Amino acid sequence: MASSRSSNSLVVPGSRQALERLKFEVAQELGIQLPADGYYGNMLTRDMGSIGGYITRRLVQMAEQQLAGSPMR
């Protein structure tokens, strides 16, 4: 039976806004226009996958820098 608890729950309070900013920043860098109304159903899967991949890459890079003790940019 399926659990009602989402596996995508955020651990750090306030991180949702930071992730949203990162999504828009990455989309702008890639030249992908995100819809103003927040409905992503008409977006190409390839574009959304690119955004997600770059976000993941950036988050891993940030974590590596933090673990290495170097300042984040």
GROMACS elastic network, one bead per residue, 0.5 to 0.9 nm:
[ bonds ]
;  ai    aj funct       b0    kb
    2     5     6  0.87786   500
    3     6     6  0.77755   500
    5     8     6  0.87941   500
    5     9     6  0.83461   500
    6     9     6  0.59072   500
    7    10     6  0.89014   500
   10    13     6  0.69615   500
   10    14     6  0.87172   500
   10    15     6  0.72279   500
   10    16     6  0.74993   500
   11    15     6  0.81842   500
   12    15     6  0.56845   500
   12    16     6  0.85156   500
   13    16     6  0.75906   500
   14    17     6  0.60477   500
   14    18     6  0.72047   500
   15    18     6  0.50755   500
   15    19     6  0.61394   500
   15    20     6  0.85816   500
   16    19     6  0.51501   500
   16    20     6  0.61817   500
   16    21     6  0.87139   500
   17    20     6  0.50301   500
   17    21     6  0.62333   500
   17    22     6  0.85791   500
   18    21     6  0.51369   500
   18    22     6  0.61690   500
   18    23     6  0.86232   500
   19    23     6  0.60945   500
   19    24     6  0.87361   500
   19    55     6  0.84968   500
   20    23     6  0.50246   500
   20    24     6  0.63900   500
   20    25     6  0.85944   500
   21    24     6  0.52824   500
   21    25     6  0.60826   500
   21    26     6  0.86002   500
   22    26     6  0.60280   500
   22    27     6  0.84385   500
   22    55     6  0.70168   500
   23    26     6  0.52926   500
   23    27     6  0.61032   500
   23    28     6  0.86027   500
   23    51     6  0.68299   500
   23    52     6  0.78439   500
   23    54     6  0.89784   500
   23    55     6  0.68361   500
   24    27     6  0.50461   500
   24    28     6  0.60988   500
   24    29     6  0.86149   500
   24    33     6  0.88229   500
   24    34     6  0.74426   500
   24    51     6  0.88785   500
   25    28     6  0.52080   500
   25    29     6  0.62893   500
   25    30     6  0.87376   500
   26    29     6  0.50330   500
   26    30     6  0.61979   500
   26    31     6  0.85421   500
   26    32     6  0.85446   500
   26    51     6  0.62243   500
   26    52     6  0.88247   500
   26    54     6  0.68864   500
   26    55     6  0.69266   500
   27    30     6  0.50988   500
   27    31     6  0.60415   500
   27    33     6  0.67436   500
   27    34     6  0.71221   500
   27    47     6  0.86257   500
   27    48     6  0.87599   500
   27    50     6  0.86193   500
   27    51     6  0.60136   500
   28    32     6  0.59003   500
   28    33     6  0.70020   500
   28    34     6  0.85308   500
   29    32     6  0.77330   500
   30    33     6  0.89191   500
   30    47     6  0.89048   500
   30    50     6  0.83309   500
   30    51     6  0.77991   500
   32    47     6  0.70755   500
   32    48     6  0.89175   500
   32    51     6  0.85523   500
   33    36     6  0.89069   500
   34    37     6  0.88284   500
   34    38     6  0.77825   500
   34    39     6  0.88479   500
   34    40     6  0.76915   500
   34    43     6  0.80299   500
   35    38     6  0.56408   500
   35    39     6  0.64477   500
   35    40     6  0.68120   500
   35    42     6  0.88584   500
   35    43     6  0.83972   500
   36    39     6  0.78824   500
   37    40     6  0.86109   500
   39    42     6  0.74618   500
   39    43     6  0.85559   500
   40    43     6  0.53179   500
   40    44     6  0.86720   500
   40    48     6  0.86393   500
   41    44     6  0.83217   500
   43    46     6  0.85015   500
   43    47     6  0.70684   500
   43    48     6  0.69765   500
   44    47     6  0.52931   500
   44    48     6  0.64259   500
   44    49     6  0.85833   500
   45    48     6  0.51838   500
   45    49     6  0.59536   500
   45    50     6  0.84925   500
   46    49     6  0.50760   500
   46    50     6  0.61435   500
   46    51     6  0.87169   500
   47    50     6  0.50757   500
   47    51     6  0.63253   500
   47    52     6  0.86925   500
   48    51     6  0.50969   500
   48    52     6  0.61892   500
   48    53     6  0.85471   500
   49    52     6  0.50355   500
   49    53     6  0.59749   500
   49    54     6  0.85482   500
   50    53     6  0.50703   500
   50    54     6  0.61679   500
   50    55     6  0.85126   500
   51    54     6  0.53003   500
   51    55     6  0.61383   500
   51    56     6  0.86398   500
   52    55     6  0.50582   500
   52    56     6  0.61474   500
   52    57     6  0.85678   500
   53    56     6  0.51319   500
   53    57     6  0.61375   500
   53    58     6  0.86095   500
   54    58     6  0.60525   500
   54    59     6  0.85154   500
   55    58     6  0.51234   500
   55    59     6  0.61057   500
   55    60     6  0.85888   500
   56    59     6  0.51054   500
   56    60     6  0.61274   500
   56    61     6  0.85146   500
   57    60     6  0.52446   500
   57    61     6  0.61813   500
   57    62     6  0.86773   500
   58    61     6  0.50002   500
   58    62     6  0.61347   500
   58    63     6  0.86223   500
   59    62     6  0.50375   500
   59    63     6  0.61689   500
   59    64     6  0.85862   500
   60    63     6  0.50795   500
   60    64     6  0.61129   500
   60    65     6  0.86039   500
   61    64     6  0.51113   500
   61    65     6  0.62079   500
   61    66     6  0.85932   500
   62    65     6  0.51654   500
   62    66     6  0.61591   500
   62    67     6  0.86397   500
   62    72     6  0.66826   500
   62    73     6  0.86372   500
   63    66     6  0.50074   500
   63    67     6  0.60866   500
   63    68     6  0.84935   500
   64    67     6  0.51000   500
   64    68     6  0.60660   500
   64    69     6  0.85631   500
   64    70     6  0.88808   500
   65    68     6  0.50536   500
   65    69     6  0.61861   500
   65    70     6  0.53810   500
   65    71     6  0.69108   500
   65    72     6  0.64770   500
   66    69     6  0.50869   500
   66    70     6  0.60659   500
   66    71     6  0.69741   500
   66    72     6  0.69522   500
   67    70     6  0.77754   500
   68    71     6  0.88989   500
   69    72     6  0.89124   500
